[in-house]
Amino acid sequence: MLTLALCIGVNAATFAIVHSVLLKPLSVPGAEQILLMSNKCPKAGADTTNSGAPDYYDRLKEVNVFTEQAMFRYADQVVELNGL
């Protein structure tokens, strides 16, 4: 019984995490309309690469089918505040 209860608890916890991270829609208006632009350069050996600032500014000038455009950067940086 203990093993069965433990398995059910682990299963419920796993589903809760997967649901909250992967299955639950974004909490922003129009989340189904958000898309991520990337570059495809198969002859250069890169199937997909992230778009950079020059690509963003080119799209602002040349592409007029989007309501809004924004640029972001993945940040894997840790900021340490000393003395606070």
N, C-alpha and C positions, 0 to 999 in steps of 0.2 A: 504494500500500500504506500509505503514511504517513497519507493522508487517511482511509482505511478504518479504520486502527487508532485514529486520533484520534476518529472518530465513534463507534466501539464503546466507547472509554473514556468519552466524554462521556455516552453513553446509559447505561452502567453506573453512573456517578456520579449521574446524575439519578434513575435508578430507586432507588438506595440511599437518597437523600435523601427521595424521595417515600414510600418504604416505611417509613422510620424515623419520619417526621413524621405521615403521614396514614393509612397502612394498618395499622401495627402497633398492636395493642390496648394500652390503658393498662395500666401495670404495678401496678394496684391490685386487690384482691379485689372481685369483683362489678362490674367496670367496665361490663358491659352493662346494668346497672340504674341508672347515673347519668344524670340528666337535668337540663337547665337550664330554669328557669322564667323566663318573661318576660311582660310585659303586652301586651295588644293593645287599642289605642285608635283604631280607624279613623275615628271621627267627629271626633277631635281632630287628625287629620292625621298620626298616627304608627302605622304598621302594627304594629311591635313595638318595645318599649322595654325596657331592663333593669329588673329589679325593684329596688326600693330597700329600705331598712331597714324602713319601715312595712309594706310588702308581706310581708316575711319574718316579722315578728312577728304579723301577721294570720294568715298561714298556720300558724304554730306553734299559735295558739289554735283555729283553725277547721278545719284539714285534718288528719285522723288516719289517712290511708291510707299514709303513708310511714313506713318504719322509722326513718330519721334525716333531718334537714334541716340544711343548713349555708348560710351566707352568705359570699360572697367579693366582692372588688372587683378589677376590672382595674387594674393599676398600670403606668402608663407613666412612672414616675418614676426619675430617676437620683440616687442618693445618693453624695455625694462625701465622703470622709473625709480631712480635712486633717491633716497631721502624723503619719501612721502609716506 
